[in-house]
């Protein structure tokens, strides 16, 4: 096998030879009984297809998943835990969000 066709060859230069150079992916699995995808871990892969295959092999070995999501970690934007109070605090100044301006009839159940 020549250096051009061997992806493990350092001379090929197209596929990184060290996993640390591959992008990091986050893996989410939806279980057979679940409705939501749940973060199960991370892995390194050369591309999106390799990430799906590795995620299947690593995180669904016992047939527990029905759907996989993989996303490059660098593509995720998250809020900061330091901003939790302003981000998630109840909006007390927005009184229109609270149902206090009308009476609920007695014959309306579960309110």
C-alpha positions in Angstrom: 0.0 0.0 0.0 1.4 3.3 -1.0 1.6 6.4 1.2 -1.1 8.1 -0.8 -3.6 5.2 -0.2 -2.6 4.4 3.4 -4.5 6.8 5.7 -2.3 5.8 8.6 0.8 6.9 6.8 2.4 10.1 8.1 3.5 10.8 4.5 -0.1 11.0 3.3 -0.6 14.1 5.4 -4.4 14.1 4.8 -5.5 12.2 7.9 -4.0 13.3 11.2 -1.9 10.5 12.7 -2.5 11.5 16.3 -6.0 11.4 17.7 -5.3 14.5 19.7 -5.3 16.4 16.4 -8.8 15.2 15.5 -11.7 17.4 16.6 -13.6 16.6 19.8 -17.2 15.5 19.4 -20.0 15.4 22.0 -22.2 12.3 21.7 -25.9 12.2 22.5 -28.0 8.9 22.5 -31.7 8.4 22.6 -32.6 5.2 24.3 -35.3 2.8 23.4 -37.6 4.0 26.2 -36.5 7.6 26.1 -37.9 10.6 24.3 -34.9 12.8 24.6 -31.3 12.5 23.5 -29.0 12.4 26.5 -25.3 13.4 26.6 -23.3 10.2 27.1 -19.7 11.3 26.5 -17.1 12.6 24.1 -14.8 11.2 21.5 -12.2 12.3 18.9 -12.8 11.6 15.2 -11.4 12.7 11.9 -14.8 13.7 10.4 -18.5 13.5 11.1 -19.1 10.1 9.6 -16.2 8.6 11.7 -17.7 10.2 14.8 -21.1 8.5 14.1 -19.4 5.2 13.6 -17.2 5.5 16.7 -20.2 6.7 18.8 -22.2 3.7 17.7 -19.3 1.3 18.6 -18.5 2.9 21.9 -21.8 4.1 23.4 -24.4 1.7 22.0 -22.6 -1.7 22.3 -25.5 -3.3 24.2 -28.2 -2.2 21.7 -29.5 0.4 24.1 -29.8 3.3 21.6 -32.2 4.0 18.7 -30.7 7.4 17.6 -27.3 9.1 17.8 -26.3 12.7 17.6 -22.7 13.9 17.3 -21.6 17.5 17.3 -18.2 19.1 17.3 -17.5 20.5 20.7 -16.2 23.7 19.0 -19.7 24.3 17.6 -21.5 24.3 20.9 -22.3 27.7 22.5 -23.4 27.6 26.1 -24.3 30.0 28.8 -21.9 30.6 31.7 -22.8 29.2 35.1 -21.7 32.6 36.5 -24.7 34.2 34.6 -27.3 31.8 36.0 -29.1 34.4 38.1 -29.7 37.0 35.4 -30.3 34.3 32.8 -32.7 32.1 34.6 -34.1 34.2 37.5 -37.9 34.6 37.5 -39.1 37.7 35.8 -40.9 39.4 38.7 -41.2 42.6 36.8 -43.2 41.0 34.0 -46.5 40.7 35.8 -48.3 39.8 32.6 -46.7 36.4 32.8 -48.4 35.5 36.0 -52.1 34.5 35.9 -53.2 36.9 38.7 -55.6 39.1 36.7 -58.5 36.8 36.3 -60.6 34.4 38.3 -60.6 30.7 37.5 -64.1 29.2 37.5 -64.7 26.4 40.0 -65.8 24.0 37.3 -62.4 24.1 35.6 -60.4 21.1 36.7 -56.7 20.8 37.2 -55.8 24.5 37.4 
